[in-house]
Amino acid sequence: MLLLLLIILPGIVFGSVVDPYSGHYYEIYYTDSIIDWHQAKDTAENMGGHLAVITSEAEQALVYSLLSTNDTAWIGGTDYVVEEHWIWITGESFAYTNWDTDEPAWIDNFDYIQIFQEDGGKWKAKSSGCRGFIVEYYCCEDELTGNVNCDDSDVVNIFDIVRLIDYLYLSGEPLCCYDQANVDGDLDNIINIFDITRLIDYLYLSNQPIAACKPGNPVYQGDPIYITDSTERMWDITHAFNFYGMDSANFNFGFGPDAILPILEPKFSEPGDDDYPLPTEEFSVIGLEIGDNIRAYRTEHLNNHEIVNDLVDTQSVAVMYCPLPSLSEVYTREMNGEVLTLSASGWMFNYITVFYDYETESLWSPTKIGTEYDTTCGCLLSVTQLLCVQGQYAGKTLSRIKSHSDQWDEWYSDFPDSWIMKDPD
């Protein structure tokens, strides 16, 4: 029998169900205001779980049981990285679906899945926010898997092998926590003979570590996927492909790292300097205002560099300009207390520059997460984030910093004290 709870907290109402088969548990949260999918995702992960992933009819029924009349809630499916390639944020198989009629809708920015109670738990692709989101938690809380019988000692031994054999070939009695039994670390959490042989190998043969308890370093079933650039450097894109559908055929050019050199120590002209441009000169800039610091970056000076690594006030930023689609954005360079140095990798994916960082050599790709109204042009502009698609920070994002694409005369009119970056060449 499912355990069903209803708890009311100030500002949040949530219900919880426990899956007796896997040991996972799910909670539904309601916020006081509308939140988008990315806010729901970040909140779920900060709470120690992730947006719910539904890979079977049984799991669908479990999640649906959380919804009250006319409820809608975010779950963990998206195609925001590669359009029309739907994925679960954990990398699990997207074979099972429960789309509503005529879904998913092929509409720009409808990149995230909501589950609807009034339609019997059907899924719809949406862009706009709702107040509900469903979080999935793992039952495995140790550093490593292997404690299949869930004894208090947390020691992995012969009794865990016996318990696996009993489950698979004798009694079939459900396991206390399926995550603990997934010792070979396959993404779909399938428990089979390979988990038994992996435990035997760990205990009595190679002693090679078994899979980590929580997701984050999945073991892929299949060969690693590499792309090779013109310098003969091989780039691992296994995670980028498995999680985001970034296939090798859509990586373009491959000129090699730093074929396009970044700007690392930008110099600036101030009003009154001899080389400060006249207010009437005609050229486009990326404008940035952080605290009392106001700076402009001439886009024609970024054509041959694509990225400026700068320190504005106390904030480390990356000013990016991709000439081919004329895309300009500013992102933070700070991740987990580390300041990253970003540069063009020499690759483009679907003709958008893929960046990498010097510190970890992770790959970073600008990904569209919505639109916002820009008062400067009176139009809707794309909102992106810089997503790590491969490497140490895979799945993490560098957040966008508000900037402006403007003509110099208009920017100067609004900010006559602005500094402007000197020509780096």
C-alpha positions in Angstrom: 0.0 0.0 0.0 1.3 3.5 -0.8 2.0 5.8 2.0 0.1 9.0 1.4 0.7 12.1 3.5 -0.7 15.6 3.4 1.2 18.3 5.1 0.6 22.0 5.2 3.3 24.5 5.8 3.3 28.3 5.6 3.3 29.2 1.9 3.7 25.6 0.7 1.3 22.7 0.5 2.7 19.3 -0.4 1.7 15.6 -0.5 4.1 12.7 -0.4 3.9 9.1 -1.8 6.4 6.3 -1.3 7.0 3.7 -4.0 7.2 0.3 -2.3 8.9 -1.1 -5.4 11.9 1.2 -5.7 12.0 2.9 -2.3 11.9 6.3 -4.1 9.5 8.9 -2.7 7.8 11.8 -4.3 6.6 15.1 -3.0 4.4 17.8 -4.6 5.0 21.4 -3.7 2.9 24.5 -4.3 4.5 27.9 -4.2 2.7 31.2 -3.5 3.6 32.5 -6.9 4.1 31.2 -10.4 7.5 29.6 -11.1 9.0 28.5 -14.3 10.6 25.1 -15.0 14.2 26.1 -14.3 13.2 27.6 -11.0 11.4 24.4 -10.1 14.4 22.3 -11.2 16.8 24.4 -9.1 14.5 24.3 -6.1 14.1 20.5 -6.3 17.9 20.0 -6.5 18.5 22.3 -3.6 16.1 20.2 -1.6 18.2 17.1 -2.3 16.1 15.6 -5.1 15.2 16.3 -8.7 12.0 17.0 -10.7 10.1 13.7 -11.0 11.1 11.4 -13.8 8.4 9.0 -15.1 9.6 5.9 -16.9 6.7 3.4 -16.5 2.9 3.2 -16.2 3.2 2.3 -12.5 5.4 5.4 -11.8 2.9 7.5 -13.8 0.0 6.3 -11.6 2.1 7.0 -8.5 2.9 10.6 -9.5 -0.7 11.2 -10.7 -2.0 10.2 -7.2 -0.4 13.3 -5.8 -2.5 15.7 -7.9 -5.6 17.3 -6.5 -8.5 18.5 -8.7 -7.4 20.8 -11.5 -3.7 20.6 -10.4 -0.8 21.1 -12.8 2.8 20.6 -11.9 6.3 20.6 -13.5 8.1 17.3 -13.9 11.6 16.6 -15.2 11.2 16.3 -18.9 12.5 18.9 -21.4 13.8 19.4 -25.0 15.3 22.9 -24.3 18.8 21.9 -25.3 18.0 20.2 -28.7 14.6 21.0 -30.1 12.3 17.9 -30.4 14.7 15.7 -28.6 12.9 15.0 -25.3 15.0 13.9 -22.3 14.7 13.3 -18.6 17.0 15.4 -16.5 18.5 12.2 -15.0 19.4 10.7 -18.4 17.0 7.8 -18.0 15.2 6.3 -21.0 12.4 8.4 -22.5 10.7 5.3 -24.0 7.6 5.6 -21.8 5.4 8.7 -22.5 1.9 9.9 -21.5 1.4 12.8 -23.9 -2.0 14.4 -24.3 -3.6 14.5 -27.8 -1.6 16.6 -30.3 1.3 16.8 -27.8 4.1 17.7 -27.6 3.2 21.0 -29.2 5.9 22.1 -31.7 5.8 25.7 -30.5 8.9 27.8 -29.8 9.8 27.8 -26.1 7.2 25.0 -25.3 10.2 23.0 -24.0 9.1 21.7 -20.6 6.6 19.1 -19.4 3.6 19.8 -17.1 1.4 17.0 -15.8 -2.4 17.8 -15.7 -4.8 16.3 -13.2 -8.0 17.3 -15.2 -6.8 15.3 -18.2 -6.1 12.1 -16.3 -2.4 12.9 -15.7 -1.6 13.6 -19.4 1.5 15.5 -20.2 1.7 18.8 -22.1 4.6 20.8 -23.4 4.6 24.2 -21.9 6.7 27.3 -21.5 4.7 29.3 -19.0 4.9 28.7 -15.3 2.6 27.1 -12.8 2.6 26.9 -9.0 3.2 23.1 -8.6 6.2 20.9 -9.0 6.9 17.3 -8.1 10.2 16.2 -6.5 11.6 12.7 -6.6 14.0 11.6 -3.9 16.3 8.5 -3.8 16.3 6.1 -1.0 20.0 5.5 -1.2 21.8 7.9 1.2 25.2 6.3 1.6 28.3 7.2 -0.4 28.2 4.0 -2.4 25.7 1.4 -3.4 25.8 -2.3 -2.3 24.0 -2.4 1.0 21.3 -4.5 -0.7 19.8 -5.8 2.5 19.7 -2.3 4.1 21.2 -3.5 7.3 22.2 -1.0 9.9 25.9 -1.7 9.6 26.0 -0.4 6.0 28.7 -3.0 5.4 28.7 -4.6 1.9 29.2 -8.4 2.2 28.2 -11.9 1.1 24.7 -11.4 2.6 24.0 -8.6 0.0 24.9 -11.0 -2.8 22.6 -13.6 -1.3 19.8 -11.0 -1.0 20.2 -10.1 -4.7 20.1 -13.8 -5.8 17.0 -14.3 -3.6 15.2 -11.3 -5.3 16.2 -12.2 -8.8 15.8 -16.0 -8.8 14.1 -17.3 -5.7 11.5 -15.4 -3.6 11.1 -12.3 -5.7 10.4 -10.3 -2.5 10.8 -6.6 -3.3 14.1 -5.0 -2.2 14.2 -2.4 0.5 15.9 0.1 -1.8 16.5 -0.5 -5.5 19.1 2.3 -5.7 21.3 0.3 -3.3 21.1 -2.7 -5.6 22.1 -0.8 -8.7 25.8 -1.5 -8.1 26.8 -1.4 -11.8 25.3 2.1 -12.1 23.2 1.7 -15.2 21.0 4.8 -15.8 17.7 2.9 -15.9 18.3 1.3 -12.5 17.7 -2.2 -13.9 18.6 -4.9 -11.4 20.0 -8.1 -13.0 22.8 -10.7 -13.1 25.3 -7.9 -13.9 24.8 -6.4 -10.4 25.5 -9.8 -8.8 28.7 -10.2 -10.8 29.7 -6.6 -10.1 29.3 -7.2 -6.3 31.3 -10.5 -6.5 34.1 -8.6 -8.4 34.1 -5.8 -5.9 34.3 -8.1 -2.8 36.5 -11.0 -4.0 38.3 -10.1 -7.3 39.3 -6.6 -8.5 38.1 -4.6 -5.5 37.2 -1.8 -8.0 34.7 0.7 -6.5 31.1 0.1 -7.1 28.7 2.8 -8.3 28.1 5.9 -6.3 24.8 6.0 -4.4 23.3 9.2 -5.9 23.2 10.2 -9.6 25.8 12.5 -11.0 28.4 10.2 -12.3 26.4 7.7 -14.4 28.0 4.7 -15.9 27.0 4.5 -19.6 26.1 1.3 -21.3 28.1 1.6 -24.5 31.3 3.0 -25.9 32.3 6.6 -25.1 31.6 9.1 -27.9 34.3 11.4 -29.2 34.7 14.1 -31.8 38.1 15.0 -33.2 39.0 18.5 -34.2 41.5 19.7 -36.9 44.4 19.6 -34.3 43.7 15.9 -33.8 42.4 16.6 -30.3 39.6 14.2 -29.2 36.7 15.7 -27.2 34.5 13.4 -25.1 30.8 14.2 -25.8 29.3 11.1 -24.2 27.3 13.0 -21.6 26.3 15.7 -24.1 24.8 13.0 -26.3 23.3 10.8 -23.6 21.7 13.6 -21.6 21.0 16.2 -24.2 20.9 14.5 -27.6 23.9 16.5 -28.9 25.0 14.1 -31.6 28.4 14.3 -33.3 26.8 15.1 -36.7 25.7 18.5 -35.5 29.0 19.6 -34.1 30.5 21.9 -36.8 34.0 23.1 -37.8 36.3 21.9 -35.0 39.1 24.4 -35.5 40.8 23.5 -32.2 40.9 25.1 -28.8 41.9 28.8 -28.8 41.9 29.0 -32.6 39.8 32.0 -31.7 41.6 33.6 -28.7 39.6 35.0 -25.8 40.3 38.4 -24.4 41.7 37.9 -20.9 42.8 41.3 -19.7 40.6 43.9 -21.4 41.7 47.5 -21.3 39.2 50.4 -21.2 38.9 54.0 -22.3 37.2 56.5 -20.0 35.4 59.8 -21.0 38.1 62.4 -21.7 40.7 59.9 -23.0 42.2 60.7 -26.4 40.9 57.4 -27.8 37.4 57.7 -26.4 34.9 57.5 -29.3 32.8 60.5 -30.2 29.1 60.2 -29.0 28.0 60.4 -32.6 30.0 57.5 -33.9 28.0 54.6 -35.3 28.7 51.0 -34.0 27.0 48.5 -31.9 27.9 47.6 -28.3 27.1 45.2 -25.5 26.4 47.3 -22.5 26.8 46.2 -18.9 25.9 47.9 -15.6 27.0 46.2 -12.3 26.9 48.4 -9.2 28.6 51.7 -10.1 30.5 50.1 -12.9 29.2 50.9 -16.4 31.0 49.3 -19.4 30.5 48.9 -23.1 32.1 46.3 -25.4 32.2 47.1 -29.1 30.9 44.0 -30.9 33.3 44.4 -33.9 36.1 44.0 -31.4 34.6 40.7 -30.3 34.3 39.3 -33.9 37.7 37.7 -33.7 37.6 36.7 -30.1 33.9 35.9 -29.2 34.5 36.2 -25.5 35.8 38.7 -22.9 36.8 37.4 -19.4 36.4 40.5 -17.2 36.1 41.5 -13.6 33.4 44.2 -13.1 33.1 45.6 -9.6 33.6 42.3 -7.7 31.9 40.0 -10.2 33.8 37.8 -12.7 31.9 37.9 -16.0 32.1 36.5 -19.5 30.9 38.8 -22.2 30.1 36.6 -25.3 29.4 37.5 -28.9 28.7 34.8 -31.5 28.9 36.6 -34.9 27.2 33.9 -37.0 23.8 34.2 -35.4 24.6 37.6 -33.9 24.0 36.3 -30.4 25.3 38.4 -27.4 25.0 37.5 -23.7 26.8 38.1 -20.4 27.2 35.3 -17.9 28.9 34.9 -14.5 32.2 32.9 -14.5 31.8 31.7 -10.9 31.0 28.1 -10.1 31.2 26.5 -6.7 33.6 29.2 -5.5 35.9 28.8 -8.5 36.4 31.5 -11.1 36.5 29.9 -14.6 38.4 31.2 -17.7 36.2 30.7 -20.7 37.3 30.4 -24.4 35.9 29.2 -27.7 36.5 25.4 -28.1 36.7 25.7 -31.9 33.4 23.8 -32.1 29.9 25.0 -32.9 26.7 23.0 -32.2 24.0 23.8 -34.7 26.1 26.8 -35.6 26.2 28.2 -32.0 29.6 28.5 -30.4 30.5 25.9 -27.8 32.9 27.2 -25.2 35.2 25.5 -22.8 37.0 26.5 -19.6 40.7 26.3 -19.0 40.4 25.1 -15.4 38.4 21.8 -16.0 38.1 21.7 -19.8 34.4 21.3 -19.5 32.2 22.1 -22.5 29.6 24.9 -22.2 26.8 25.6 -24.6 24.4 28.6 -24.7 20.9 27.2 -24.4 17.7 29.1 -24.8 15.4 29.0 -21.8 12.7 31.6 -22.7 12.1 35.1 -23.9 11.8 38.5 -22.2 10.6 41.9 -23.3 13.4 44.3 -23.9 12.5 48.0 -23.4 15.5 49.1 -25.5 14.2 47.6 -28.8 10.6 47.2 -27.7 10.7 43.5 -28.7 11.0 40.0 -27.3 14.6 38.7 -27.0 15.8 35.2 -26.2 16.9 34.4 -22.7 19.8 31.9 -22.5 21.9 30.3 -19.9 25.4 28.7 -20.3 24.9 25.0 -19.7 27.8 22.6 -19.0 27.1 19.7 -21.4 30.3 17.7 -20.8 32.9 17.6 -18.0 33.3 18.2 -14.3 30.3 20.6 -14.0 28.0 18.7 -16.4 24.4 19.7 -15.8 25.4 22.9 -14.0 24.7 26.3 -15.4 26.4 29.7 -15.4 23.7 32.2 -14.9 22.9 35.1 -17.2 23.7 38.7 -16.2 21.4 41.4 -17.5 23.0 43.3 -20.4 22.0 45.4 -23.4 22.6 45.3 -27.1 22.6 48.8 -28.3 24.0 51.4 -30.6 26.9 53.4 -29.2 25.2 56.8 -29.5 22.1 55.5 -27.7 24.2 53.8 -25.0 26.3 57.0 -24.5 23.1 59.1 -24.2 21.9 56.9 -21.3 25.3 56.4 -19.7 27.7 59.3 -20.5 30.2 58.0 -17.9 30.5 54.6 -19.4 33.9 53.0 -20.0 34.4 51.3 -23.4 36.8 48.4 -24.1 39.8 49.3 -26.2 40.6 47.5 -29.4 42.4 44.3 -28.2 44.2 43.9 -31.5 
